[in-house]
């Protein structure tokens, strides 16, 4: 949260997504982590790789906004990124470690920001003007969506 707490950016909530992801995959073996729920769908490992990629892209967006850039904030082609890096061959602990490191790095930055910083804006790839606070809050919400996806995959994989 910024110093005054007015902008409703909860840094602890932002950081908590790591523990939520770690808990979501606890006790799963390598086969369960890499099994896809259906052809053309992601495995849990691929979901985690996507979230790490998303964290990288959002980290860049944050810095573009803070720098006052007039460039369109980047989107990314999530399916080709996951496929192109052969994400299902990744180790879950490596993905979670990288994810946690980016969360911590960004949280250190967040604690330095002023209310005015949180109100800075950029234009996303959809052409919408977004505040820094909304970008961070959307990141946290995005993880919640994928936690639901992980739970769904776990149910399908357990039934096999």
ROMAR-905250 format. One record per residue (C-alpha): residue in one letter; x, y, z. Coordinates in steps of 0.02 Angstrom, whole numbers, padded with zeros to 5 digits, always signed. Example, Ala and Ser with C-alpha at 12.3 -4.5 7.8 and 13.67 -1.06 7.14 Angstrom:
A+00615-00225+00390/S+00684-00053+00357/
This chain:
X+00000+00000+00000/X+00061+00175-00028/X+00106+00275+00125/X-00069+00344+00151/X-00162+00184+00109/X-00288+00279+00003/X-00267+00186-00160/X-00313+00012-00101/X-00158-00080-00160/X-00127-00217-00034/X+00055-00271-00046/X+00027-00417+00073/X-00115-00479-00037/X-00001-00459-00187/X+00134-00561-00100/X+00010-00693-00039/X-00018-00762-00213/X+00146-00856-00199/X+00088-00951-00045/X-00080-00984-00128/X+00007-01059-00280/X+00126-01161-00174/X-00020-01230-00073/X-00118-01268-00232/X+00020-01384-00297/X+00073-01459-00130/X+00074-01648-00130/X+00058-01668-00318/X+00183-01781-00403/X+00275-01742-00564/X+00150-01838-00671/X+00002-01745-00596/X+00089-01578-00621/X+00125-01614-00804/X-00035-01701-00857/X-00152-01597-00962/X-00336-01597-00923/X-00374-01617-01109/X-00284-01600-01276/X-00246-01418-01312/X-00261-01370-01127/X-00123-01326-01006/X-00052-01433-00870/X-00027-01362-00695/X+00158-01338-00736/X+00110-01240-00891/X-00011-01133-00790/X+00131-01092-00671/X+00247-01050-00817/X+00112-00936-00887/X+00097-00850-00719/X+00286-00825-00712/X+00279-00751-00888/X+00134-00641-00837/X+00233-00582-00686/X+00378-00533-00800/X+00263-00437-00919/X+00170-00350-00778/X+00337-00303-00698/X+00384-00220-00862/X+00215-00131-00872/X+00238-00064-00696/X+00407+00009-00741/X+00342+00083-00904/X+00204+00172-00808/X+00323+00237-00675/X+00443+00299-00810/X+00303+00400-00890/X+00322+00305-01053/X+00201+00349-01192/X+00219+00175-01269/X+00074+00053-01268/X+00095-00067-01122/X+00141-00238-01190/X+00028-00386-01206/X+00094-00559-01244/X+00042-00714-01338/X+00020-00831-01191/X-00007-00995-01283/X+00143-00974-01400/X+00250-00920-01252/X+00203-01075-01153/X+00227-01188-01303/X+00385-01104-01367/X+00479-01123-01204/X+00422-01304-01183/X+00350-01251-01016/X+00289-01424-00971/X+00471-01477-00956/X+00499-01346-00819/X+00521-01390-00638/X+00381-01324-00529/X+00499-01273-00390/X+00604-01172-00515/X+00448-01085-00580/X+00388-01045-00404/X+00561-00981-00353/X+00568-00863-00501/X+00390-00807-00468/X+00427-00771-00285/X+00584-00674-00328/X+00488-00558-00444/X+00351-00533-00315/X+00479-00485-00183/X+00573-00371-00302/X+00413-00280-00350/X+00354-00269-00169/X+00516-00179-00122/X+00478-00055-00261/X+00296-00036-00208/X+00347+00015-00032/X+00443+00164-00104/X+00298+00230-00205/X+00196+00384-00166/X+00010+00408-00190/X+00050+00506-00348/X+00151+00359-00414/X+00004+00240-00389/X-00106+00360-00488/X+00012+00364-00639/X-00063+00293-00796/X-00021+00201-00954/X-00119+00137-01102/X-00139-00050-01112/X-00137-00155-01270/X-00328-00140-01277/X-00314+00050-01287/X-00379+00077-01110/X-00298+00200-00990/X-00250+00107-00831/X-00174+00165-00667/X-00026+00081-00588/X-00138+00030-00442/X-00262-00052-00561/X-00122-00147-00649/X-00061-00220-00484/X-00237-00262-00426/X-00277-00343-00593/X-00119-00449-00576/X-00179-00516-00409/X-00353-00551-00478/X-00276-00640-00629/X-00187-00761-00514/X-00353-00801-00429/X-00425-00851-00598/X-00280-00970-00627/X-00293-01042-00452/X-00468-01094-00502/X-00397-01170-00661/X-00269-01267-00559/X-00407-01336-00447/X-00505-01389-00601/X-00353-01476-00675/X-00320-01564-00510/X-00498-01633-00511/X-00482-01696-00689/X-00309-01770-00662/X-00365-01857-00501/X-00509-01939-00595/X-00392-02019-00723/
